[in-house]
Amino acid sequence: MKIKISTKVGQDLTNVKDGFNERLFINLSPPFPKVELNRYDGCEPGHIVALSLNFGIFKQEWVSEIVEQTDSEELFEFIDVGRTLPSFIKKWKHRHTIKAMKSGSMIIDDIEYSTPFAFLNYILYPLIYLQFLYRKPIYKKRFRN
């Protein structure tokens, strides 16, 4: 399954790129499930982000590795791939893109995922979509002029 959400923000690419840090990551965490950040190395290849997701009645671990990064005057992009995923997700790839614009920047969350069962892909789609839609106002507030 694929989800792609774009958010225009007021700051330039350099400021937005510099703002992609542990503090922003924590602010982007939605209210549910409760997220505990266990490790945050950054956005460079080989870096790890490890989380505990608390669903109330059970917890799941999530570990992603940054596998690729592109950095130019027009574009900053990094890709994380799930290495240890919750039991209901089989594959995870998240491309984070920041594109320079004449005024401000565009942040793009481009997600590909799959679950162990085809029907579960469709059940989780609106939930994952909403988790990333939740980021739009946070991005806009954090990176306004």
Contacts in CASP RR format, 6 or more apart in sequence:
PFRMAT RR
TARGET T0000
AUTHOR 0000-0000-0000
METHOD contacts of the structure
MODEL  1
MKIKISTKVGQDLTNVKDGFNERLFINLSPPFPKVELNRYDGCEPGHIVA
LSLNFGIFKQEWVSEIVEQTDSEELFEFIDVGRTLPSFIKKWKHRHTIKA
MKSGSMIIDDIEYSTPFAFLNYILYPLIYLQFLYRKPIYKKRFRN
1 112 0 8 1.000
1 113 0 8 1.000
1 114 0 8 1.000
1 121 0 8 1.000
1 122 0 8 1.000
1 124 0 8 1.000
1 125 0 8 1.000
1 128 0 8 1.000
2 110 0 8 1.000
2 111 0 8 1.000
2 112 0 8 1.000
3 109 0 8 1.000
3 110 0 8 1.000
3 111 0 8 1.000
3 113 0 8 1.000
3 125 0 8 1.000
3 128 0 8 1.000
3 129 0 8 1.000
3 132 0 8 1.000
4 108 0 8 1.000
4 109 0 8 1.000
4 110 0 8 1.000
4 111 0 8 1.000
5 108 0 8 1.000
5 109 0 8 1.000
5 129 0 8 1.000
5 132 0 8 1.000
5 133 0 8 1.000
5 135 0 8 1.000
5 136 0 8 1.000
6 106 0 8 1.000
6 107 0 8 1.000
6 108 0 8 1.000
6 109 0 8 1.000
7 106 0 8 1.000
7 107 0 8 1.000
7 108 0 8 1.000
7 135 0 8 1.000
7 136 0 8 1.000
7 139 0 8 1.000
7 140 0 8 1.000
8 101 0 8 1.000
8 104 0 8 1.000
8 105 0 8 1.000
8 106 0 8 1.000
8 107 0 8 1.000
9 16 0 8 1.000
9 104 0 8 1.000
9 105 0 8 1.000
9 106 0 8 1.000
9 107 0 8 1.000
9 139 0 8 1.000
9 140 0 8 1.000
9 142 0 8 1.000
9 143 0 8 1.000
9 144 0 8 1.000
10 103 0 8 1.000
10 104 0 8 1.000
10 105 0 8 1.000
10 143 0 8 1.000
10 144 0 8 1.000
10 145 0 8 1.000
11 104 0 8 1.000
11 105 0 8 1.000
11 143 0 8 1.000
11 144 0 8 1.000
11 145 0 8 1.000
12 100 0 8 1.000
12 104 0 8 1.000
12 105 0 8 1.000
13 73 0 8 1.000
13 74 0 8 1.000
13 75 0 8 1.000
13 76 0 8 1.000
13 98 0 8 1.000
13 99 0 8 1.000
13 100 0 8 1.000
13 104 0 8 1.000
13 105 0 8 1.000
15 143 0 8 1.000
16 76 0 8 1.000
16 98 0 8 1.000
16 105 0 8 1.000
16 107 0 8 1.000
16 143 0 8 1.000
17 71 0 8 1.000
17 76 0 8 1.000
17 98 0 8 1.000
19 142 0 8 1.000
19 143 0 8 1.000
20 43 0 8 1.000
20 76 0 8 1.000
20 96 0 8 1.000
20 98 0 8 1.000
21 42 0 8 1.000
22 37 0 8 1.000
22 40 0 8 1.000
22 42 0 8 1.000
24 138 0 8 1.000
24 142 0 8 1.000
25 37 0 8 1.000
25 40 0 8 1.000
25 49 0 8 1.000
26 37 0 8 1.000
27 138 0 8 1.000
27 142 0 8 1.000
28 134 0 8 1.000
28 135 0 8 1.000
28 138 0 8 1.000
29 35 0 8 1.000
29 37 0 8 1.000
30 130 0 8 1.000
30 131 0 8 1.000
30 134 0 8 1.000
32 55 0 8 1.000
33 53 0 8 1.000
33 54 0 8 1.000
33 55 0 8 1.000
33 56 0 8 1.000
34 53 0 8 1.000
34 54 0 8 1.000
34 56 0 8 1.000
35 51 0 8 1.000
35 52 0 8 1.000
35 53 0 8 1.000
35 54 0 8 1.000
36 51 0 8 1.000
36 52 0 8 1.000
36 54 0 8 1.000
37 49 0 8 1.000
37 50 0 8 1.000
37 51 0 8 1.000
38 50 0 8 1.000
38 51 0 8 1.000
38 52 0 8 1.000
39 48 0 8 1.000
39 49 0 8 1.000
39 50 0 8 1.000
40 49 0 8 1.000
40 50 0 8 1.000
41 47 0 8 1.000
41 48 0 8 1.000
41 49 0 8 1.000
41 66 0 8 1.000
42 49 0 8 1.000
42 66 0 8 1.000
43 66 0 8 1.000
43 69 0 8 1.000
43 78 0 8 1.000
43 96 0 8 1.000
44 66 0 8 1.000
44 69 0 8 1.000
44 78 0 8 1.000
45 66 0 8 1.000
45 67 0 8 1.000
45 68 0 8 1.000
45 69 0 8 1.000
46 65 0 8 1.000
46 66 0 8 1.000
46 67 0 8 1.000
47 65 0 8 1.000
47 66 0 8 1.000
48 63 0 8 1.000
48 64 0 8 1.000
48 65 0 8 1.000
48 66 0 8 1.000
48 83 0 8 1.000
49 63 0 8 1.000
49 64 0 8 1.000
49 66 0 8 1.000
49 80 0 8 1.000
50 61 0 8 1.000
50 62 0 8 1.000
50 63 0 8 1.000
50 64 0 8 1.000
50 84 0 8 1.000
51 61 0 8 1.000
51 62 0 8 1.000
51 63 0 8 1.000
52 59 0 8 1.000
52 60 0 8 1.000
52 61 0 8 1.000
52 62 0 8 1.000
53 59 0 8 1.000
53 60 0 8 1.000
53 61 0 8 1.000
53 62 0 8 1.000
53 86 0 8 1.000
60 86 0 8 1.000
60 87 0 8 1.000
61 84 0 8 1.000
61 86 0 8 1.000
62 82 0 8 1.000
62 84 0 8 1.000
62 85 0 8 1.000
62 86 0 8 1.000
63 82 0 8 1.000
63 83 0 8 1.000
63 84 0 8 1.000
63 85 0 8 1.000
64 80 0 8 1.000
64 81 0 8 1.000
64 82 0 8 1.000
64 83 0 8 1.000
64 92 0 8 1.000
64 94 0 8 1.000
65 80 0 8 1.000
65 81 0 8 1.000
65 82 0 8 1.000
65 83 0 8 1.000
66 78 0 8 1.000
66 79 0 8 1.000
66 80 0 8 1.000
67 79 0 8 1.000
67 80 0 8 1.000
67 81 0 8 1.000
68 77 0 8 1.000
68 78 0 8 1.000
68 79 0 8 1.000
69 77 0 8 1.000
69 78 0 8 1.000
69 79 0 8 1.000
70 76 0 8 1.000
70 77 0 8 1.000
70 78 0 8 1.000
71 77 0 8 1.000
73 100 0 8 1.000
74 99 0 8 1.000
74 100 0 8 1.000
75 97 0 8 1.000
75 98 0 8 1.000
75 99 0 8 1.000
75 100 0 8 1.000
76 97 0 8 1.000
76 98 0 8 1.000
77 95 0 8 1.000
77 96 0 8 1.000
77 97 0 8 1.000
77 98 0 8 1.000
78 95 0 8 1.000
78 96 0 8 1.000
79 93 0 8 1.000
79 94 0 8 1.000
79 95 0 8 1.000
79 96 0 8 1.000
80 92 0 8 1.000
80 93 0 8 1.000
80 94 0 8 1.000
80 96 0 8 1.000
81 92 0 8 1.000
81 93 0 8 1.000
81 94 0 8 1.000
82 91 0 8 1.000
82 92 0 8 1.000
82 93 0 8 1.000
85 91 0 8 1.000
85 92 0 8 1.000
88 115 0 8 1.000
88 116 0 8 1.000
88 120 0 8 1.000
88 124 0 8 1.000
89 113 0 8 1.000
89 114 0 8 1.000
89 115 0 8 1.000
89 124 0 8 1.000
90 114 0 8 1.000
90 115 0 8 1.000
90 116 0 8 1.000
91 112 0 8 1.000
91 113 0 8 1.000
91 114 0 8 1.000
92 111 0 8 1.000
92 112 0 8 1.000
92 113 0 8 1.000
93 111 0 8 1.000
93 112 0 8 1.000
93 113 0 8 1.000
94 109 0 8 1.000
94 110 0 8 1.000
94 111 0 8 1.000
94 112 0 8 1.000
95 108 0 8 1.000
95 109 0 8 1.000
95 110 0 8 1.000
95 111 0 8 1.000
96 107 0 8 1.000
96 108 0 8 1.000
96 109 0 8 1.000
96 110 0 8 1.000
97 106 0 8 1.000
97 107 0 8 1.000
97 108 0 8 1.000
97 110 0 8 1.000
98 105 0 8 1.000
98 106 0 8 1.000
98 107 0 8 1.000
98 108 0 8 1.000
99 105 0 8 1.000
99 106 0 8 1.000
99 108 0 8 1.000
105 143 0 8 1.000
107 139 0 8 1.000
107 143 0 8 1.000
109 132 0 8 1.000
109 135 0 8 1.000
111 128 0 8 1.000
111 132 0 8 1.000
113 121 0 8 1.000
113 124 0 8 1.000
113 128 0 8 1.000
114 121 0 8 1.000
115 121 0 8 1.000
115 124 0 8 1.000
END
